[in-house]
């Protein structure tokens, strides 16, 4: 049974799974990955691992593919009579919160609305400002007594946003960061069903990326992979995001180039994409990327890591837009890359081997000069 990507991504987008509280989204992913994996397990932090063992007699290495499943949201910080005050879980954009419909996950799920003081009662100097998150309140329509019975400080609040199919292959909804990449991981696992490959492949839906890359940190330590790919999202061109800082929606994924990316792995993946005649755009990242790849790269004694990104529009808002074509293309590149891994891959990617070859050439030149 092949994946209906529109349906799958819609389900992933609408599922709840705030950083540190990923159980609902993890259970949904488990139900999809169970039939695609040789082994499925959850670690102590909540990371989900789907393993496909090498189809050859002996695995020649282990590849980790990390896609974080957590999302940003809110948490009840205080109860003010019938109203709830909140703080952020991850990087919530306060500019888009006023008027949002939310779900308060109390003793039972409660629908709520995010409101603020009407402009008519604000001081003149405050009318031109966005209110701080602490100035917003959630109104559930319950009385103060009912609220005190059903809601506690620390209860989570998620955005209530249904996914919407737009023109062409575009899908809009919350949490495309990073559910678009989780959907890509599902396609990768499905694509491996009909391929032979020489390496063990561990696909991870990681936790707590939005609050400090915590899931990727423990996942990389526990798996101890020989190579790793982090699949995340990046900026698509759009309102306020030009071609100097974003990439065309539907124009193909990007691959990071910079200190947080292994240079030879970067080259290898671009060659793979070229072979498939698929676009894979270099994305300069002169510092840390803020993705799972940042944590994985420095695990243990170091892991050669690449970061692939799926462009999305309106990042960290309830209306993030992704292209199904970009998700499919990313999966195709990764599946082909996996099928080409062999017992010489690590040697070809080794920076030491490159330096040794260069040193050898230098020595030969020196010897030639001495002989002359």
C-alpha positions in Angstrom: 0.0 0.0 0.0 1.6 3.3 -1.1 1.4 6.5 0.9 -1.1 9.1 -0.1 1.1 12.0 0.7 -1.6 14.7 0.9 -3.6 12.6 3.4 -0.5 11.6 5.4 0.8 15.2 5.7 -2.6 16.5 6.6 -2.8 14.0 9.5 0.7 14.9 10.6 0.1 18.6 10.5 -3.2 18.4 12.4 -1.8 16.1 15.1 -0.7 17.6 18.5 2.9 17.2 19.7 4.4 20.1 21.5 8.1 20.0 22.5 8.6 17.6 25.4 5.0 16.3 25.0 5.2 14.4 21.7 3.2 11.3 22.6 0.1 12.0 20.3 2.2 12.7 17.2 4.6 9.9 18.0 1.7 7.4 18.2 0.4 8.6 14.8 3.9 8.2 13.2 4.3 4.7 14.8 1.1 3.6 13.2 2.5 4.6 9.8 6.0 3.4 10.2 5.2 0.0 11.8 4.7 -1.7 8.5 7.7 -0.1 6.9 10.3 -0.9 9.5 12.2 -4.1 10.6 12.3 -2.7 14.1 10.5 0.1 15.8 11.3 1.4 19.3 11.1 4.5 21.5 13.9 5.7 23.7 13.7 7.2 27.2 13.4 10.7 25.9 10.6 9.9 23.5 12.5 9.6 20.2 11.0 7.1 17.8 13.4 4.9 15.8 12.4 2.9 12.7 15.3 0.6 11.6 15.7 -1.0 8.2 18.5 -3.5 8.3 20.8 -3.9 5.3 19.5 -6.4 2.7 23.0 -7.8 2.3 24.6 -10.4 4.5 26.5 -8.0 6.7 25.9 -4.3 7.2 28.8 -2.1 6.2 27.7 0.9 8.3 24.8 2.7 9.9 23.1 5.8 8.6 20.9 8.0 10.9 18.2 10.1 9.3 16.8 12.6 11.8 13.5 14.5 11.4 12.1 16.2 14.4 8.4 15.7 15.1 7.8 18.3 17.9 6.0 21.6 17.3 5.8 25.0 18.9 2.9 25.9 21.1 1.8 27.5 24.4 1.6 26.5 28.1 -0.7 27.9 30.8 1.3 30.1 33.1 -1.4 31.5 35.3 -5.2 31.5 35.7 -6.8 34.9 35.9 -10.4 34.3 36.9 -12.1 32.9 33.8 -9.1 33.7 31.6 -5.8 31.9 31.0 -2.5 33.5 30.6 0.2 31.7 28.7 3.9 31.4 27.9 5.6 29.9 24.8 6.8 26.4 24.2 9.4 27.1 21.5 9.6 30.1 19.2 6.0 31.3 19.0 5.5 34.5 16.9 3.4 36.7 19.1 2.4 38.8 16.1 0.1 36.1 14.7 -1.5 34.9 17.9 -4.3 37.5 18.4 -7.6 36.0 17.3 -6.2 32.4 16.9 -8.4 29.5 17.8 -6.6 27.1 20.2 -7.1 23.9 22.1 -6.4 23.9 25.9 -5.4 20.4 26.9 -6.8 20.4 30.4 -8.7 17.6 32.2 -10.4 17.5 28.8 -9.7 19.4 25.5 -11.3 22.8 25.6 -11.7 25.1 22.6 -10.4 28.6 23.3 -9.8 32.0 21.6 -6.7 34.2 22.0 -7.8 37.7 22.8 -6.2 41.0 23.9 -7.3 44.4 25.2 -9.4 46.3 22.7 -7.6 49.2 21.0 -10.2 51.6 22.4 -8.9 51.1 26.0 -5.2 51.1 25.2 -2.9 54.1 25.8 -2.1 55.9 22.6 1.5 54.7 22.6 0.5 51.1 22.9 -1.9 51.0 19.9 1.0 50.8 17.4 2.7 47.9 19.2 2.2 44.2 19.2 1.2 43.1 22.7 3.6 40.8 24.6 2.6 37.2 25.0 2.0 37.8 28.6 -0.6 40.4 27.7 -2.7 37.9 25.8 -5.4 35.8 27.3 -7.3 32.7 26.3 -11.0 32.7 26.7 -12.7 29.3 26.8 -16.1 30.7 27.5 -16.2 28.9 30.9 -16.8 30.6 34.2 -13.9 31.2 36.6 -15.2 28.2 38.7 -15.3 25.9 35.7 -11.9 27.0 34.5 -10.4 26.3 38.0 -11.9 22.8 37.9 -10.7 21.9 34.4 -7.4 23.7 33.8 -4.1 23.7 35.7 -1.0 25.8 35.4 1.3 23.9 33.1 -1.4 22.5 30.8 -0.5 22.7 27.2 -2.2 24.8 24.5 -2.0 23.9 20.8 -3.0 25.8 17.7 -6.3 24.7 16.3 -5.6 24.8 12.5 -6.9 22.4 9.9 -4.7 21.7 6.9 -5.8 23.3 3.7 -5.1 22.2 0.1 -4.0 25.1 -2.0 -3.5 25.4 -5.8 -1.3 22.8 -7.4 0.6 20.6 -5.0 0.7 23.0 -2.0 -0.6 22.2 1.4 -1.0 24.8 4.2 -1.3 24.2 7.9 0.4 24.3 11.3 3.6 22.4 12.1 4.8 21.9 8.6 8.0 22.6 10.5 8.8 19.8 10.8 6.0 17.4 9.8 6.8 18.0 6.2 10.1 16.3 6.9 8.5 13.5 8.9 6.3 12.8 5.8 9.5 12.8 3.8 10.9 10.2 6.2 7.8 8.0 5.6 8.4 8.2 1.9 12.0 7.2 2.4 11.0 4.1 4.4 8.5 3.2 1.7 11.0 3.7 -1.0 13.5 1.3 0.6 10.9 -1.5 0.4 11.9 -2.1 -3.2 15.6 -1.4 -2.9 18.6 -3.4 -1.9 21.1 -1.6 0.3 24.3 -2.4 2.2 23.9 -0.2 5.3 21.6 -0.3 8.2 19.3 2.7 8.1 17.8 4.3 11.3 15.1 6.8 10.7 14.4 8.9 13.8 11.4 11.1 14.6 13.2 13.2 17.2 11.8 15.2 20.1 12.4 18.6 21.6 14.2 20.2 18.6 12.4 23.4 19.0 13.7 23.8 22.6 17.3 22.9 22.1 17.9 19.9 19.8 17.6 17.6 22.8 16.2 14.5 21.0 18.9 14.6 18.3 21.6 14.9 21.0 20.5 11.7 22.7 19.6 9.9 19.5 23.0 10.4 17.9 24.7 9.3 21.1 22.6 6.1 21.4 22.8 5.1 17.7 26.4 6.1 17.2 26.0 6.3 13.4 28.8 6.4 10.8 26.9 9.0 8.7 23.8 11.2 9.3 21.3 13.2 7.4 19.1 15.8 9.1 16.0 16.7 7.2 14.3 19.9 8.2 12.6 22.9 6.6 14.0 26.2 5.3 12.7 29.5 4.1 10.7 29.7 0.9 10.6 32.9 -1.0 7.5 35.0 -0.3 6.4 38.1 1.4 9.5 39.7 2.9 11.7 36.7 2.0 13.6 37.4 -1.2 15.9 35.1 -3.3 18.8 36.2 -1.2 17.4 34.4 1.9 14.9 31.9 0.5 14.2 29.3 -2.1 11.4 28.8 -4.6 8.5 26.8 -3.2 8.2 23.7 -5.4 11.7 24.3 -6.8 13.3 21.5 -4.9 15.1 21.0 -1.6 18.3 22.6 -0.4 21.5 21.2 1.1 23.5 23.2 3.7 27.1 24.2 3.0 29.2 25.5 5.8 30.8 24.3 9.1 27.7 22.3 10.1 27.9 20.2 7.0 30.5 17.6 5.9 32.0 18.9 2.6 32.4 15.5 0.9 28.9 14.4 2.0 27.6 17.6 0.5 29.3 16.8 -2.8 28.1 13.2 -2.8 24.5 14.2 -2.3 24.6 16.8 -5.0 26.0 14.1 -7.4 23.2 11.8 -6.4 20.6 14.5 -7.2 22.3 15.3 -10.5 22.2 11.6 -11.5 18.4 11.7 -10.8 18.1 15.0 -12.7 16.5 16.5 -9.5 17.3 20.0 -8.2 19.2 20.3 -4.9 20.2 23.8 -4.2 23.2 24.8 -2.1 22.3 26.8 1.0 25.1 28.7 2.7 25.2 28.3 6.4 28.3 30.0 7.8 27.4 29.2 11.4 25.4 26.5 13.2 22.2 25.6 11.4 19.9 25.3 14.5 18.8 21.9 13.1 19.2 18.4 14.4 22.3 18.2 12.3 24.0 20.7 14.6 23.7 18.3 17.5 24.4 15.1 15.6 27.6 16.4 13.9 29.5 16.7 17.2 28.2 13.6 18.9 30.9 11.3 20.3 34.0 11.7 18.2 32.1 13.4 15.3 29.6 12.2 12.7 29.8 13.3 9.0 26.5 15.0 8.6 24.4 16.7 5.9 21.4 18.9 6.3 18.6 18.8 3.7 15.8 21.3 3.9 12.3 21.5 2.4 11.3 25.1 1.7 8.2 26.3 3.5 6.5 29.7 3.5 5.3 31.5 6.7 7.6 29.6 9.1 6.6 29.4 12.7 3.0 30.5 12.0 -0.2 28.5 11.9 -0.3 28.8 8.1 3.0 27.3 7.0 2.9 26.2 3.3 4.8 23.2 1.9 5.1 21.7 -1.6 4.4 18.0 -1.9 6.8 17.9 -4.9 9.6 19.2 -2.7 8.9 16.5 -0.1 8.8 13.7 -2.8 12.0 15.0 -4.5 13.9 15.0 -1.2 12.8 11.4 -0.5 13.9 10.2 -3.9 17.4 11.7 -3.5 17.9 10.1 -0.1 16.6 6.7 -1.2 19.1 6.8 -4.1 21.9 7.9 -1.8 21.2 5.0 0.6 21.2 2.5 -2.3 24.7 3.6 -3.3 26.3 3.3 0.2 29.0 0.6 0.2 32.1 -0.6 2.1 34.2 2.2 0.5 31.8 5.1 1.4 33.5 6.1 4.6 36.9 5.9 3.0 35.8 8.1 0.2 34.3 10.6 2.6 37.3 10.6 5.0 39.0 14.0 5.3 42.1 12.1 6.6 42.3 10.1 3.5 42.2 13.3 1.4 45.0 14.9 3.5 47.1 11.7 3.3 46.8 11.6 -0.4 47.8 15.3 -0.6 50.7 14.7 1.7 51.7 11.7 -0.4 51.7 13.8 -3.5 53.8 16.5 -1.8 56.3 13.9 -0.6 56.6 12.5 -4.1 57.2 16.0 -5.5 59.9 16.6 -2.8 61.6 13.3 -3.6 61.6 14.2 -7.3 63.3 17.5 -6.6 65.9 15.8 -4.4 66.7 13.2 -7.1 67.1 15.9 -9.7 
